[in-house]
Amino acid sequence: MAGGFRRGNRKRLPKLEGRGELQSLEREGPFKEWLGMPDLYRYFLVVEGEKYSYQTEDAELPVAVGDKVVFRYKETKGGNWIDRNSLGKAIDPSEYQ
């Protein structure tokens, strides 16, 4: 079925954006969700004092503690979950050459 079609005339909530210095990073895993699926790693990040969770197939993240990061996330009952493939280093245009 084609995506993007929704019933009703509800406005979609905009994605929340997180930004700041990565203060800590912990990894759990790998987890096997089901047969044939790649291993999943669960990361727990602290950015500017806020806790976030991130799940991916990558054993290493493209960011390290001390980097300025930017990402999109959702607030859920289980905490703040970073959207898949949205975590990256923030580029400061004044330092970029």
N, CA, C and O atoms as CSV, one atom per row, in Angstrom:
chain,resi,resn,atom,element,x,y,z
A,1,MET,N,N,0.842,-1.176,0.000
A,1,MET,CA,C,0.000,0.000,0.000
A,1,MET,C,C,0.888,1.239,0.000
A,1,MET,O,O,1.948,1.263,0.624
A,2,ALA,N,N,0.443,2.242,-0.696
A,2,ALA,CA,C,1.216,3.479,-0.798
A,2,ALA,C,C,1.249,4.200,0.541
A,2,ALA,O,O,0.245,4.257,1.251
A,3,GLY,N,N,2.398,4.743,0.878
A,3,GLY,CA,C,2.530,5.472,2.134
A,3,GLY,C,C,2.123,6.926,1.976
A,3,GLY,O,O,1.988,7.425,0.858
A,4,GLY,N,N,1.933,7.588,3.076
A,4,GLY,CA,C,1.648,9.009,3.051
A,4,GLY,C,C,0.174,9.359,3.090
A,4,GLY,O,O,-0.170,10.536,3.198
A,5,PHE,N,N,-0.707,8.374,3.006
A,5,PHE,CA,C,-2.136,8.648,3.051
A,5,PHE,C,C,-2.655,8.409,4.453
A,5,PHE,O,O,-2.470,7.333,5.021
A,6,ARG,N,N,-3.305,9.417,5.005
A,6,ARG,CA,C,-3.829,9.280,6.366
A,6,ARG,C,C,-5.301,9.612,6.371
A,6,ARG,O,O,-5.775,10.435,5.587
A,7,ARG,N,N,-6.009,8.964,7.259
A,7,ARG,CA,C,-7.426,9.270,7.419
A,7,ARG,C,C,-7.583,10.502,8.278
A,7,ARG,O,O,-6.769,10.778,9.160
A,8,GLY,N,N,-8.627,11.227,8.009
A,8,GLY,CA,C,-8.909,12.396,8.827
A,8,GLY,C,C,-8.052,13.572,8.412
A,8,GLY,O,O,-7.242,13.482,7.489
A,9,ASN,N,N,-8.243,14.654,9.098
A,9,ASN,CA,C,-7.520,15.872,8.753
A,9,ASN,C,C,-6.633,16.303,9.921
A,9,ASN,O,O,-6.507,17.490,10.220
A,10,ARG,N,N,-6.028,15.319,10.568
A,10,ARG,CA,C,-5.177,15.634,11.716
A,10,ARG,C,C,-3.841,16.165,11.262
A,10,ARG,O,O,-3.265,15.690,10.283
A,11,LYS,N,N,-3.360,17.140,11.974
A,11,LYS,CA,C,-2.025,17.670,11.698
A,11,LYS,C,C,-1.003,16.755,12.351
A,11,LYS,O,O,-1.187,16.319,13.488
A,12,ARG,N,N,0.069,16.465,11.636
A,12,ARG,CA,C,1.129,15.635,12.196
A,12,ARG,C,C,2.013,16.501,13.081
A,12,ARG,O,O,2.362,17.628,12.728
A,13,LEU,N,N,2.366,15.955,14.233
A,13,LEU,CA,C,3.273,16.675,15.120
A,13,LEU,C,C,4.653,16.744,14.490
A,13,LEU,O,O,5.142,15.740,13.971
A,14,PRO,N,N,5.290,17.903,14.523
A,14,PRO,CA,C,6.644,17.981,13.961
A,14,PRO,C,C,7.619,17.171,14.802
A,14,PRO,O,O,7.425,17.002,16.006
A,15,LYS,N,N,8.670,16.671,14.157
A,15,LYS,CA,C,9.696,15.913,14.881
A,15,LYS,C,C,10.433,16.850,15.830
A,15,LYS,O,O,10.665,18.018,15.518
A,16,LEU,N,N,10.790,16.324,16.979
A,16,LEU,CA,C,11.575,17.088,17.931
A,16,LEU,C,C,13.043,16.976,17.528
A,16,LEU,O,O,13.484,15.930,17.052
A,17,GLU,N,N,13.783,18.037,17.717
A,17,GLU,CA,C,15.204,18.021,17.358
A,17,GLU,C,C,16.051,18.204,18.605
A,17,GLU,O,O,15.817,19.110,19.405
A,18,GLY,N,N,17.034,17.335,18.758
A,18,GLY,CA,C,17.975,17.446,19.867
A,18,GLY,C,C,19.317,17.911,19.336
A,18,GLY,O,O,19.701,17.603,18.208
A,19,ARG,N,N,20.015,18.653,20.163
A,19,ARG,CA,C,21.308,19.199,19.738
A,19,ARG,C,C,22.116,19.497,20.993
A,19,ARG,O,O,21.563,19.958,21.991
A,20,GLY,N,N,23.403,19.242,20.951
A,20,GLY,CA,C,24.262,19.567,22.079
A,20,GLY,C,C,25.483,18.682,22.129
A,20,GLY,O,O,25.779,17.945,21.189
A,21,GLU,N,N,26.189,18.767,23.247
A,21,GLU,CA,C,27.414,17.993,23.415
A,21,GLU,C,C,27.084,16.617,23.987
A,21,GLU,O,O,26.335,16.498,24.957
A,22,LEU,N,N,27.652,15.585,23.374
A,22,LEU,CA,C,27.471,14.217,23.836
A,22,LEU,C,C,28.326,14.011,25.084
A,22,LEU,O,O,29.553,14.089,25.026
A,23,GLN,N,N,27.662,13.747,26.219
A,23,GLN,CA,C,28.378,13.642,27.491
A,23,GLN,C,C,28.720,12.210,27.861
A,23,GLN,O,O,29.765,11.963,28.464
A,24,SER,N,N,27.853,11.255,27.511
A,24,SER,CA,C,28.192,9.855,27.775
A,24,SER,C,C,27.505,8.957,26.762
A,24,SER,O,O,26.504,9.326,26.149
A,25,LEU,N,N,28.075,7.760,26.603
A,25,LEU,CA,C,27.612,6.818,25.589
A,25,LEU,C,C,27.826,5.409,26.112
A,25,LEU,O,O,28.943,5.045,26.479
A,26,GLU,N,N,26.752,4.605,26.149
A,26,GLU,CA,C,26.858,3.201,26.566
A,26,GLU,C,C,26.212,2.333,25.505
A,26,GLU,O,O,25.228,2.730,24.880
A,27,ARG,N,N,26.778,1.128,25.298
A,27,ARG,CA,C,26.253,0.213,24.289
A,27,ARG,C,C,25.822,-1.090,24.936
A,27,ARG,O,O,26.489,-1.606,25.833
A,28,GLU,N,N,24.687,-1.621,24.465
A,28,GLU,CA,C,24.224,-2.955,24.869
A,28,GLU,C,C,24.073,-3.788,23.610
A,28,GLU,O,O,23.708,-3.274,22.552
A,29,GLY,N,N,24.352,-5.052,23.730
A,29,GLY,CA,C,24.080,-5.922,22.581
A,29,GLY,C,C,25.317,-6.668,22.150
A,29,GLY,O,O,26.349,-6.581,22.815
A,30,PRO,N,N,25.246,-7.378,21.090
A,30,PRO,CA,C,24.188,-7.395,20.082
A,30,PRO,C,C,22.985,-8.240,20.502
A,30,PRO,O,O,23.117,-9.216,21.241
A,31,PHE,N,N,21.816,-7.843,20.016
A,31,PHE,CA,C,20.576,-8.565,20.261
A,31,PHE,C,C,20.106,-9.190,18.961
A,31,PHE,O,O,20.198,-8.575,17.898
A,32,LYS,N,N,19.602,-10.415,19.049
A,32,LYS,CA,C,18.993,-11.093,17.901
A,32,LYS,C,C,17.490,-10.985,18.097
A,32,LYS,O,O,16.929,-11.652,18.967
A,33,GLU,N,N,16.828,-10.149,17.294
A,33,GLU,CA,C,15.378,-9.987,17.428
A,33,GLU,C,C,14.664,-11.210,16.868
A,33,GLU,O,O,13.812,-11.789,17.543
A,34,TRP,N,N,14.996,-11.611,15.647
A,34,TRP,CA,C,14.451,-12.827,15.071
A,34,TRP,C,C,15.398,-13.342,14.001
A,34,TRP,O,O,16.294,-12.626,13.553
A,35,LEU,N,N,15.195,-14.576,13.599
A,35,LEU,CA,C,16.074,-15.248,12.653
A,35,LEU,C,C,16.134,-14.491,11.329
A,35,LEU,O,O,15.099,-14.110,10.784
A,36,GLY,N,N,17.323,-14.276,10.820
A,36,GLY,CA,C,17.500,-13.604,9.549
A,36,GLY,C,C,17.674,-12.101,9.672
A,36,GLY,O,O,18.068,-11.443,8.709
A,37,MET,N,N,17.388,-11.552,10.833
A,37,MET,CA,C,17.551,-10.109,11.022
A,37,MET,C,C,18.964,-9.836,11.535
A,37,MET,O,O,19.489,-10.602,12.343
A,38,PRO,N,N,19.579,-8.749,11.073
A,38,PRO,CA,C,20.935,-8.447,11.569
A,38,PRO,C,C,20.928,-8.127,13.067
A,38,PRO,O,O,19.898,-7.774,13.642
A,39,ASP,N,N,22.102,-8.263,13.673
A,39,ASP,CA,C,22.231,-7.941,15.097
A,39,ASP,C,C,21.877,-6.482,15.339
A,39,ASP,O,O,22.214,-5.609,14.539
A,40,LEU,N,N,21.197,-6.228,16.444
A,40,LEU,CA,C,20.859,-4.857,16.810
A,40,LEU,C,C,21.630,-4.458,18.056
A,40,LEU,O,O,21.780,-5.249,18.987
A,41,TYR,N,N,22.113,-3.239,18.064
A,41,TYR,CA,C,22.800,-2.675,19.221
A,41,TYR,C,C,21.946,-1.544,19.773
A,41,TYR,O,O,21.395,-0.744,19.017
A,42,ARG,N,N,21.842,-1.484,21.080
A,42,ARG,CA,C,21.084,-0.426,21.741
A,42,ARG,C,C,22.073,0.493,22.444
A,42,ARG,O,O,22.906,0.043,23.231
A,43,TYR,N,N,21.974,1.772,22.156
A,43,TYR,CA,C,22.866,2.768,22.743
A,43,TYR,C,C,22.071,3.668,23.681
A,43,TYR,O,O,20.915,3.998,23.417
A,44,PHE,N,N,22.708,4.056,24.771
A,44,PHE,CA,C,22.125,5.005,25.718
A,44,PHE,C,C,23.038,6.218,25.745
A,44,PHE,O,O,24.206,6.120,26.123
A,45,LEU,N,N,22.499,7.364,25.341
A,45,LEU,CA,C,23.280,8.590,25.216
A,45,LEU,C,C,22.775,9.634,26.193
A,45,LEU,O,O,21.586,9.681,26.508
A,46,VAL,N,N,23.683,10.468,26.668
A,46,VAL,CA,C,23.322,11.636,27.471
A,46,VAL,C,C,23.836,12.856,26.720
A,46,VAL,O,O,25.038,13.014,26.504
A,47,VAL,N,N,22.885,13.724,26.322
A,47,VAL,CA,C,23.218,14.937,25.582
A,47,VAL,C,C,22.670,16.119,26.374
A,47,VAL,O,O,21.461,16.229,26.581
A,48,GLU,N,N,23.554,16.991,26.810
A,48,GLU,CA,C,23.161,18.178,27.596
A,48,GLU,C,C,22.295,17.798,28.800
A,48,GLU,O,O,21.344,18.505,29.130
A,49,GLY,N,N,22.626,16.678,29.454
A,49,GLY,CA,C,21.924,16.255,30.659
A,49,GLY,C,C,20.648,15.461,30.414
A,49,GLY,O,O,20.064,14.951,31.371
A,50,GLU,N,N,20.194,15.336,29.171
A,50,GLU,CA,C,18.995,14.559,28.832
A,50,GLU,C,C,19.405,13.167,28.368
A,50,GLU,O,O,20.417,13.006,27.686
A,51,LYS,N,N,18.603,12.144,28.748
A,51,LYS,CA,C,18.894,10.770,28.354
A,51,LYS,C,C,18.108,10.401,27.105
A,51,LYS,O,O,16.930,10.736,26.979
A,52,TYR,N,N,18.770,9.709,26.183
A,52,TYR,CA,C,18.152,9.259,24.937
A,52,TYR,C,C,18.564,7.823,24.668
A,52,TYR,O,O,19.611,7.371,25.131
A,53,SER,N,N,17.729,7.100,23.911
A,53,SER,CA,C,18.042,5.741,23.477
A,53,SER,C,C,18.092,5.714,21.955
A,53,SER,O,O,17.375,6.456,21.284
A,54,TYR,N,N,18.947,4.850,21.421
A,54,TYR,CA,C,19.126,4.744,19.975
A,54,TYR,C,C,19.392,3.293,19.638
A,54,TYR,O,O,20.189,2.636,20.308
A,55,GLN,N,N,18.728,2.778,18.595
A,55,GLN,CA,C,18.898,1.379,18.219
A,55,GLN,C,C,19.324,1.309,16.759
A,55,GLN,O,O,18.715,1.949,15.901
A,56,THR,N,N,20.373,0.530,16.471
A,56,THR,CA,C,20.897,0.433,15.107
A,56,THR,C,C,21.630,-0.888,14.909
A,56,THR,O,O,21.936,-1.595,15.870
A,57,GLU,N,N,21.908,-1.210,13.638
A,57,GLU,CA,C,22.693,-2.414,13.336
A,57,GLU,C,C,24.184,-2.165,13.430
A,57,GLU,O,O,24.968,-3.114,13.415
A,58,ASP,N,N,24.597,-0.898,13.527
A,58,ASP,CA,C,26.018,-0.546,13.536
A,58,ASP,C,C,26.653,-0.809,14.897
A,58,ASP,O,O,26.125,-0.405,15.934
A,59,ALA,N,N,27.790,-1.490,14.874
A,59,ALA,CA,C,28.492,-1.780,16.124
A,59,ALA,C,C,29.199,-0.539,16.653
A,59,ALA,O,O,29.462,-0.442,17.852
A,60,GLU,N,N,29.510,0.411,15.772
A,60,GLU,CA,C,30.167,1.662,16.174
A,60,GLU,C,C,29.343,2.839,15.676
A,60,GLU,O,O,28.803,2.804,14.571
A,61,LEU,N,N,29.249,3.868,16.486
A,61,LEU,CA,C,28.515,5.069,16.094
A,61,LEU,C,C,29.463,6.075,15.441
A,61,LEU,O,O,30.664,6.063,15.713
A,62,PRO,N,N,28.920,6.958,14.570
A,62,PRO,CA,C,29.771,7.960,13.922
A,62,PRO,C,C,30.117,9.135,14.836
A,62,PRO,O,O,30.753,10.092,14.394
A,63,VAL,N,N,29.710,9.075,16.091
A,63,VAL,CA,C,29.979,10.154,17.043
A,63,VAL,C,C,30.722,9.590,18.254
A,63,VAL,O,O,30.664,8.392,18.532
A,64,ALA,N,N,31.418,10.470,18.965
A,64,ALA,CA,C,32.152,10.074,20.165
A,64,ALA,C,C,31.835,11.063,21.281
A,64,ALA,O,O,31.319,12.153,21.034
A,65,VAL,N,N,32.150,10.668,22.508
A,65,VAL,CA,C,31.923,11.547,23.655
A,65,VAL,C,C,32.702,12.845,23.445
A,65,VAL,O,O,33.881,12.825,23.093
A,66,GLY,N,N,32.030,13.963,23.666
A,66,GLY,CA,C,32.653,15.266,23.482
A,66,GLY,C,C,32.262,15.934,22.169
A,66,GLY,O,O,32.439,17.143,22.019
A,67,ASP,N,N,31.726,15.161,21.206
A,67,ASP,CA,C,31.291,15.741,19.930
A,67,ASP,C,C,29.996,16.518,20.118
A,67,ASP,O,O,29.189,16.204,20.993
A,68,LYS,N,N,29.810,17.532,19.288
A,68,LYS,CA,C,28.526,18.220,19.226
A,68,LYS,C,C,27.664,17.437,18.249
A,68,LYS,O,O,28.050,17.238,17.098
A,69,VAL,N,N,26.484,16.988,18.709
A,69,VAL,CA,C,25.627,16.127,17.903
A,69,VAL,C,C,24.282,16.800,17.633
A,69,VAL,O,O,23.881,17.739,18.320
A,70,VAL,N,N,23.607,16.288,16.614
A,70,VAL,CA,C,22.272,16.747,16.265
A,70,VAL,C,C,21.464,15.517,15.831
A,70,VAL,O,O,22.016,14.603,15.218
A,71,PHE,N,N,20.156,15.486,16.145
A,71,PHE,CA,C,19.329,14.325,15.841
A,71,PHE,C,C,17.852,14.686,15.978
A,71,PHE,O,O,17.499,15.706,16.569
A,72,ARG,N,N,16.999,13.828,15.422
A,72,ARG,CA,C,15.550,13.915,15.613
A,72,ARG,C,C,15.150,12.825,16.591
A,72,ARG,O,O,15.759,11.756,16.617
A,73,TYR,N,N,14.114,13.094,17.409
A,73,TYR,CA,C,13.708,12.090,18.385
A,73,TYR,C,C,12.218,12.167,18.677
A,73,TYR,O,O,11.540,13.131,18.321
A,74,LYS,N,N,11.724,11.105,19.347
A,74,LYS,CA,C,10.335,11.007,19.779
A,74,LYS,C,C,10.310,10.839,21.282
A,74,LYS,O,O,11.165,10.162,21.853
A,75,GLU,N,N,9.330,11.454,21.926
A,75,GLU,CA,C,9.120,11.234,23.354
A,75,GLU,C,C,8.102,10.111,23.499
A,75,GLU,O,O,6.995,10.208,22.971
A,76,THR,N,N,8.469,9.040,24.215
A,76,THR,CA,C,7.574,7.915,24.452
A,76,THR,C,C,7.511,7.645,25.942
A,76,THR,O,O,8.223,8.265,26.732
A,77,LYS,N,N,6.645,6.705,26.318
A,77,LYS,CA,C,6.550,6.318,27.736
A,77,LYS,C,C,7.874,5.747,28.231
A,77,LYS,O,O,8.248,5.931,29.389
A,78,GLY,N,N,8.581,5.046,27.333
A,78,GLY,CA,C,9.846,4.417,27.690
A,78,GLY,C,C,11.035,5.355,27.646
A,78,GLY,O,O,12.164,4.921,27.875
A,79,GLY,N,N,10.816,6.623,27.361
A,79,GLY,CA,C,11.918,7.579,27.289
A,79,GLY,C,C,11.983,8.238,25.921
A,79,GLY,O,O,11.050,8.136,25.124
A,80,ASN,N,N,13.079,8.907,25.662
A,80,ASN,CA,C,13.281,9.596,24.383
A,80,ASN,C,C,14.040,8.677,23.438
A,80,ASN,O,O,15.138,8.223,23.761
A,81,TRP,N,N,13.454,8.394,22.254
A,81,TRP,CA,C,14.068,7.506,21.270
A,81,TRP,C,C,14.512,8.305,20.059
A,81,TRP,O,O,13.712,9.001,19.435
A,82,ILE,N,N,15.791,8.201,19.732
A,82,ILE,CA,C,16.351,8.886,18.572
A,82,ILE,C,C,15.927,8.132,17.314
A,82,ILE,O,O,16.005,6.904,17.263
A,83,ASP,N,N,15.475,8.881,16.293
A,83,ASP,CA,C,15.064,8.275,15.023
A,83,ASP,C,C,16.247,7.616,14.335
A,83,ASP,O,O,17.384,8.081,14.415
A,84,ARG,N,N,15.943,6.530,13.663
A,84,ARG,CA,C,16.949,5.765,12.943
A,84,ARG,C,C,17.614,6.649,11.883
A,84,ARG,O,O,16.938,7.399,11.181
A,85,ASN,N,N,18.907,6.558,11.777
A,85,ASN,CA,C,19.722,7.277,10.782
A,85,ASN,C,C,19.647,8.800,10.899
A,85,ASN,O,O,19.922,9.498,9.923
A,86,SER,N,N,19.284,9.331,12.060
A,86,SER,CA,C,19.241,10.791,12.182
A,86,SER,C,C,20.361,11.332,13.073
A,86,SER,O,O,20.524,12.547,13.188
A,87,LEU,N,N,21.126,10.450,13.699
A,87,LEU,CA,C,22.184,10.882,14.609
A,87,LEU,C,C,23.455,11.214,13.827
A,87,LEU,O,O,23.922,10.411,13.020
A,88,GLY,N,N,24.014,12.409,14.073
A,88,GLY,CA,C,25.245,12.794,13.396
A,88,GLY,C,C,25.924,13.948,14.096
A,88,GLY,O,O,25.381,14.539,15.030
A,89,LYS,N,N,27.121,14.261,13.630
A,89,LYS,CA,C,27.855,15.395,14.190
A,89,LYS,C,C,27.256,16.686,13.659
A,89,LYS,O,O,26.901,16.784,12.484
A,90,ALA,N,N,27.147,17.674,14.538
A,90,ALA,CA,C,26.675,18.993,14.134
A,90,ALA,C,C,27.845,19.747,13.515
A,90,ALA,O,O,28.942,19.771,14.073
A,91,ILE,N,N,27.609,20.356,12.373
A,91,ILE,CA,C,28.663,21.106,11.684
A,91,ILE,C,C,28.455,22.589,11.966
A,91,ILE,O,O,27.386,23.143,11.711
A,92,ASP,N,N,29.487,23.211,12.491
A,92,ASP,CA,C,29.448,24.649,12.753
A,92,ASP,C,C,30.009,25.351,11.509
A,92,ASP,O,O,31.182,25.170,11.182
A,93,PRO,N,N,29.188,26.148,10.813
A,93,PRO,CA,C,29.666,26.770,9.572
A,93,PRO,C,C,30.896,27.657,9.759
A,93,PRO,O,O,31.692,27.807,8.832
A,94,SER,N,N,31.061,28.245,10.943
A,94,SER,CA,C,32.217,29.117,11.159
A,94,SER,C,C,33.524,28.325,11.240
A,94,SER,O,O,34.595,28.869,10.971
A,95,GLU,N,N,33.440,27.046,11.608
A,95,GLU,CA,C,34.647,26.212,11.716
A,95,GLU,C,C,34.871,25.357,10.475
A,95,GLU,O,O,35.940,24.769,10.308
A,96,TYR,N,N,33.862,25.285,9.600
A,96,TYR,CA,C,33.941,24.395,8.432
A,96,TYR,C,C,34.717,25.065,7.302
A,96,TYR,O,O,34.387,26.182,6.903
A,97,GLN,N,N,35.741,24.396,6.786
A,97,GLN,CA,C,36.539,24.947,5.683
A,97,GLN,C,C,36.801,23.879,4.663
A,97,GLN,O,O,37.457,24.137,3.653
